Amino acid sequence: MKTRLYFLLCLFCLFFRESYAQPTGFVDEQVSNNWTVPVGLTFDKQGRMYVWEKAGKIFMVENGQKNPVPIIDISQEVLDFNDHGLNGVALDPDFLNNGYIYLLYAVKRHHVLYFGTPAYDSTNADNFKTTIGRITRYTLNKGAGFKSVDLSSRKVLLGESISTGIPILVDNHGVGSLVFAKDGTLLASTGDAALASEPPADDRQNPWFQEAISVGIITEDQNINAYRSQSLNSLNGKILRIDPLTGNGIASNPFYENNTPRSAKSRIWAYGLRNPFRFEVQPNTGSTNPADGNPGNIFAGDVGWSHREEINIISKGGQNFGWPTYEGLSYINASYADAAYKPENPVMPVIEWRGPLAQGLVNGEAYGVGSAEFKGKPFTGNSSIGGVFYTMSVFPEPYRNLYFQGDYEGWVKAFRFDEKNNPVEVIDFTDRVNPTCFAVNPIDGAIYYVSFLYPNISEVRKLAFDPNANLRPVLVAEASPMYGASPLTVNFKASDSKDPENGPLTFVWDFGDGKTSDLANPTHTYVAVSTAPQIFTATLKVIDNIGKSDTKTFKIHLNNTPPTIVNTSIDKINSFVNNHDLTVNLSATVTDKEQTDLTYQWIVVLHHEEHTHFVSMLRRPEGQIVLGQVPCDSQTYFYRISLVVSDASDGTGLSTTYEKDIKPICEGDPDPDPDPDPDPEPVILSVYPNPTKNTIELLASDDMDSHLIQLKLFRNTGQMVSEQEGYWRDLKAQVNRELSSQSFGVYILSLKYGNKTKVFRIYKE
């Protein structure tokens, strides 16, 4: 689990750095953003791209175009909850002939128990319950260009029943990646499915774990929390190696049992890992014969707890990487020192970061980044995502045979290793991204990757080399007002747009009513043809001096106003006792001056430290949701329920959003006061609008202006944007000017007033 946000902010101060660009000639740019929570991508040998979404859909992309119909949709089976979903996909090495595609995902409990029986209900929403991860193989139809699937070809390789799958016992650290080794064996990564706490609690009585025992997901002897990573009888916290035809373990695996080829021991290749979400087999390593027990060197990004992020090299079977007792090159978790599970000779990571110094292990000795042994600039991060090796010839020679690794909290870097796999250099490539998966396109030689951040970043990006590349303009534009009675005069502004090469820009406005403009900041008056609501689409195209362009559209609503949310059924629900799930009935009173056909969308998100996890969504006026128990540890959790009401079902209408935070209360926490007295200090309720285009405002008590504020604004990667002290009335103009000059992305705002601190995550469009 991740470190607290205030500690991250301290790290941001320690590791202040300028945002960096790619080495000369490289371009990192968005390819597409028409996705719904994409988590991975891969290519076949003909250059077709396959992108999978967490909820269970896989789409083919040909010649840059996403096919509208998924080639596979198993969303009815996939548990799409927080970090869980369809996380791993791999194409068979002989895919172009046999059409085999392999899927690694979390399964809905109801589906595991009842699919294929009269008790199965396909409409069962199946909120989070302990369940299993599964590996399944399908066959795509070669005759249809691999654009459809033969559903009858479904074969479960691992997890055919509730007691034979990969245990999923908490809201994260479930299943990760599928990768084929050189010898044709199939490798899979699994998380520890644990609740790490410091100091540790006696989690054996945790209701999630007890329930998992009761239904057979784990046995009593496996109720050992994070120590499951050390157990050879558990599939958790491991790299698995199986036969892609049968799902059995491989006879050359280090702990293979002849009589039980489907046991956990028979399938384990390496262990002692926390969450090796993505991994890659190093090219030109390994044998082609499975009997040799040499699938190649495996480079795995292992997501850390509160202390270190890691890159591990798994060079042979049976290696133990030390979790939960060991993290990084030297950190020992005193909280996890049970001698029964303490590794004797844990393998240290080859690179670690987070904390005061990123380090590399060179010939058995640790050297800080920036040293002669491990060259590069200091860096930190918060979530080690694996990467990909680049071996093609499109990149210049100095950038070949590098390992490109991502950190989910904001960067992609290239690591150079010597012939002994000692790290010798780290090269900055891009920041302000949130990578979850990498792949090399065999046709154009570029690195493609998924970048996802809830709620508004769902994109596929490309890192390519083009020494003559001209970057497209950075389009920054806004319109105000965007609704009102006819005639409506709208002020458009695009003068903050920039050309990366500092060349001139051309502005082409199409106001959607037959009128145009070439001004950077035009004003236009819209006139409706009747008193009925009417929508105009204004389009801006910004073009640089060699024709590279970007486009943005605005919906202008005449004779219409947004709905008003008068009250909701959750207005007075502030907390719940965290010894059971809370069932919440959802309803609202909503009015609208012009429309009667309104659409409703309830969204539930669990906030966990600095992370957010999507929980559930309802698209109806009334319903019921369940807020599940959370761990009673030192970390911060709360649920945010949002209601979005729109006056158009197709997404083109005006919307209003209501938000309510509900906190789980653990034993020993202060009793919640449903009607607290007014705080003598100003209480900052929110930052709005959020997402924003350029400006923010504080929604606070009336006496906010009479209190001094210490304000810090950071990029989510740590770069300080603004640091000021004073009254908000005096600070906001400068803060907004500085925010408007920044590119789109995620920012952290820290506000300290008196002895109180509030931290907000701001999404800049």
FIZA-201424 format. One record per residue (C-alpha): x, y, z. Coordinates in steps of 0.25 Angstrom, whole numbers, plus 5000, padded with zeros to 4 digits. Layout:
% residues N
XYZ
...
***
This chain:
% residues 765
500050005000
500550144997
501150245006
500350355012
500050485003
500750575013
502050495012
501950504996
501850654997
503150655006
503750564995
503250664984
504050774992
505250694993
505250644978
504850774972
505250774957
504850834944
503950754935
504750694924
504550664909
505050544901
506450534896
506650604883
505850544872
504850474880
503350504881
502350454891
500950484887
499550434888
499050334878
497650324883
496750344895
495450274891
495550174902
494850134914
495950094925
496950034916
498049954923
498849884913
499249874898
500049774889
500349754875
500249634865
501449614855
500649694844
500549814853
499149804857
498949864871
498049794882
497649884893
496849834905
495949904915
495849864929
494449834929
494649714919
494649764905
495849754895
495849834882
496649824870
497349954864
497649944849
498450064842
498250144854
496750124854
495950054866
494949954861
493649984867
493249844871
494149774881
494749644877
494549584890
493549634901
493549554914
493049664923
491949584928
493049494934
494049594938
494049664952
494349804949
494549864963
495649954967
496949894962
496349764958
495849734944
496449684931
497849724933
498749624925
498649584910
499649504901
499649454887
500149314884
501549314878
500849244866
499649344867
499549374852
499349224849
498549174861
497849304866
498049264881
497949384890
498149374906
497449454916
497749474931
496649534939
495849544952
494549474952
493249514958
492849424970
491449394965
492049344951
493049254957
492049184966
490849174957
491149194942
490549084934
489549044945
488049084947
488449174958
489349264949
488749404947
489449484937
488849614942
489549594956
490349724958
491249644968
491949754976
493249714981
493449584989
494649504991
494849424978
495849374968
496749404957
496649324944
497549294931
496649264919
496949234905
496049264893
496249254878
496049364869
495449334855
496649344845
495649344833
495049474839
496349544840
496449514855
495249614857
494349514864
494449404874
494049254874
493349254887
493249104888
494749104888
494849154902
495749074911
496049104925
497549074928
497649124942
496449154951
495349054946
494749054960
494649144973
495749064979
496749054968
496849204964
497849314968
497249364981
496749504981
496449544995
496549694996
496249814986
497649814979
498849724977
498149624969
498649584955
499549644946
500249604932
500349494923
501649474915
502149364906
503549324908
504549284897
504349134901
502849144898
502449134912
501349234918
501749324929
500749404938
500949494950
500049504962
499949604974
500049564989
498549594991
498949645005
498649755015
500049805019
499949895031
500949955041
500949905052
500349785046
498949745052
498449605054
497849585040
497449445042
496149485047
495849585036
494449555030
494949555016
495949455019
494949365027
493949375016
495049325006
495249205015
493749175016
493549165001
494849094998
495749204992
496849185002
497049085012
497249115027
498749095026
498749205015
498149305024
499549375026
499249505019
500549565012
501349435016
500549365005
501649424996
502649335003
501749205003
501949104992
500549054994
499949184990
499949254976
499949394982
501249484980
501849394969
502249384955
501649254950
502149174938
501049074931
500848994919
499949084910
499248964904
498848904918
499049004929
499948904936
501248934942
502548904935
503348784939
504648874939
503948974949
504748974962
503748924971
502948834961
502248714967
502048594958
500748544963
500048684964
500448764952
499348864954
499748894969
500349034973
501748974975
501748914961
501349044955
502249144962
503549194956
503949314965
503349364978
503449464990
502849574981
501749684985
501149724972
501949694959
500849754951
501649764938
502849684933
503649654921
504649544916
505949604912
506249574897
507349484893
507249404907
506749274910
506649134903
505649094893
505448954900
504448954912
505148844918
506448924920
505749014931
506249144925
505149234920
506049354920
506349474929
505049534934
505049684937
503849714946
503349844952
502949814966
502049914973
502549954986
501849975000
502250095008
503750095005
504350044992
503950024977
504749914970
505249864957
505549714959
506249624950
505849474951
507049394945
506649254949
505549174955
505249174970
505849314973
505149384985
505049534985
504849555000
503449615002
502849645012
504149645020
505049715010
504849835001
505849894992
507349874994
507349895009
506049925015
505549815025
504049825030
504149795045
502649775045
502849655036
503949575044
503249445046
504449345046
503549235040
503449315027
504749395027
505549375014
506949325016
507649385003
506649474997
507049534983
507149684983
506549774973
507449824962
506849964963
506050034975
505450174976
504550254985
505150314997
506350404998
507150334987
506950244975
508050134974
508550024965
509249894969
510549894961
511349764963
510749744976
510949884982
509849994983
510150124975
509250244975
508750304962
509750414958
510950334962
512050294952
511550154953
510050184951
509950314942
508650394941
507850494948
507250474962
505750424962
504650374971
503350314968
502150234975
501750114967
502750024958
502049984946
502849884937
503449924923
503949874910
505249854903
505549924890
506349844880
505949904867
506749994858
505850104857
506350174869
507750224868
508850134872
509050194886
507650174889
507550024885
507549904894
507049994906
505949954916
504850054916
504150054929
502950134935
502550184948
501050204949
501150334957
501750404945
502850364936
503550274926
505050254926
506050164919
507050084927
508350034921
508949904926
510349844923
510649704918
510449654933
509149724934
509749834944
508949964942
509950074937
509050184933
507650244934
507150334923
505850424924
504850414913
503550464917
502750514930
501350554933
500850414928
500150294935
500650174928
500050034930
500649954919
501649964908
501849894894
502749914882
502049924868
502849824859
502449904847
502750054850
503750024861
503150114872
502850084886
501350094889
500750104903
499450124911
499350244920
498150234929
497750324941
496350334947
495450404943
495850474930
497150414924
496950284916
497950284904
498850214896
500250284894
501450264885
502850294887
503550304874
504850354867
504750454856
505850564856
505050644847
503750634855
502950754857
502050744869
500650784868
500150914875
499750914889
498350954889
497751034901
496351094898
495151124906
493751184904
492851264913
491651254915
491351124909
489851134912
488751234913
487551304906
487551344892
488151424887
489451384894
490751454893
491951354895
493451394897
494351294892
495851304896
497051224889
498151324891
498851234901
499051124891
500551104888
501451044877
502550954883
503451014872
503051154875
502551174861
501251254857
499851194859
498651204850
497251194857
496051144849
494751154857
493451094852
492351134861
491351034856
490351134850
490951164837
491951274843
493451264844
494551344849
496151344848
496351424861
497051364873
495951414883
494651444875
493251474881
492051414874
490551434877
489651314875
488151334871
487251214873
486151194862
485051164873
484951174888
485251024889
486550974894
487650974883
489050924883
490150984874
491550914872
492651014871
493950954866
495351014867
496550964859
497951024862
498951004851
500451024852
501351084840
501550944834
500150894835
500150814848
498850834856
497950804868
496450824869
495550844880
493950864881
493050934890
491550914892
490751044893
489351024898
488251124895
486951134903
487451034913
488051024927
488550914935
487750824944
487650864959
487950754969
487050794981
487350684991
487850544991
487550425000
489050425005
489150575009
489250535024
490050405023
491450445027
492050315032
491750175035
492350075045
493449995038
493049855044
492049825033
491749875019
490749985018
489549975008
489150115003
487850144996
488050254985
487050354981
486950504978
485950614976
486350684963
485750804956
485950854942
485350984936
485350934921
485450784921
484650664926
485450544921
486650544930
487750444931
488450404944
489750344947
490250304961
491750274962
492450214974
493950234976
494750184988
495850284992
497050214997
498250305002
498650374989
497950274980
496550264975
495850134971
494550124963
493550034971
492250044964
491250124955
489750124953
489050194941
487650214947
486950314957
486850214968
487650094973
488450024983
489950014985
490849954996
492050025002
492949905006
493849895019
495249955017
496449915025
496549975039
498050015038
498850145038
498350185024
497250285020
496050235013
494750295009
493650274999
493150384989
491750364983
491550454971
490150484964
490250544950
488850584945
488750624930
487650674922
488050594909
488250444909
489250444898
490350524906
490150654898
489250724909
489550804921
489950734934
489950764949
490850684959
490650664973
491750594982
491650534996
492850475004
492550365014
493650315023
493750175029
493950185044
494850085051
494850045066
495650145073
495350255063
494650385069
493150365069
492550435057
491650555060
490450565050
490250705053
491650765057
491750905063
492351005053
493850995052
494451125058
495551115047
495051125033
494650995027
495050975012
493950895006
494450874992
495250934980
494450964968
494250944957
495050814956
495350774946
495750914941
496250984929
497051094935
496551144949
496151094962
495351154974
495151114988
493851084994
494051125009
493351195020
493151345020
494351375029
495351305020
495951445015
496351475030
497251355031
498651335026
498851215016
500151145012
499951094998
500750994990
500350954976
501150834970
501050744957
500750604961
502150574957
502750664968
503050794960
502650914969
501751014961
501451114972
501851134986
501151254993
500651305007
499551405009
498051425008
497351354998
496751484992
498151524989
498751394985
497651334975
497951424963
499451394963
499151244966
498151244954
499151314945
500151204948
499151094947
498751144933
500151144928
500350994931
499950884921
498850784924
499050684934
498850654949
499350754960
499350744975
498950864983
499350874998
498750975007
499151005021
498351095030
498551105045
498850955050
498050895038
498450845025
497650805013
498150735000
497350734987
497650664974
497350764962
497050714948
497450814938
496750794924
***
